Amino acid sequence: MESGLSPASIDPGKIFPRPTLVATAGSSVVPCRSQAWMHSVIEASQLRIFETREGGRHFVVLENPEGFSELVASFGGETPDEGR
């Protein structure tokens, strides 16, 4: 990397705003443990794992757009219809 920074040297607990929503798919090729770790190091974060039956195969925003939208809206303090 040109900046001299390695992704491993970045502390997500210091760079992400709070509160932070961490959402992932339970059956993704990207292991959930990486998002669980992010949740553990980011103060005031919320973790939501979408299981396979909920459209949590890999790309939740496409596989379960309604569920993902509801999650984001509730995290942001509004109902899904308020944002329209």
Residue pairs with C-beta under 8 A, 6 or more apart in sequence:
11 41
12 38
12 41
12 42
13 41
13 42
13 43
16 42
16 45
18 42
18 43
18 44
18 45
19 44
19 45
19 46
19 75
20 42
20 44
20 45
20 46
21 45
21 46
21 48
21 71
21 72
21 75
22 35
22 38
22 39
22 42
22 45
22 46
22 47
22 48
23 35
23 47
23 48
23 49
23 50
23 60
23 68
23 71
24 30
24 32
24 35
24 47
24 48
24 49
24 50
24 56
24 60
25 32
25 49
25 50
25 55
25 56
25 57
25 58
25 59
25 60
25 63
26 32
26 49
26 50
26 51
26 52
26 56
27 51
27 52
27 56
27 57
27 58
28 56
28 57
28 58
29 58
30 58
32 49
35 47
35 49
36 47
38 45
39 45
39 46
39 47
46 75
48 71
49 56
50 56
50 60
50 63
50 64
50 67
50 68
54 64
54 67
55 63
55 64
55 67
56 63
56 64
57 63
60 67
60 68
61 68
66 80
69 80
70 80
73 79
73 80
73 82
73 83
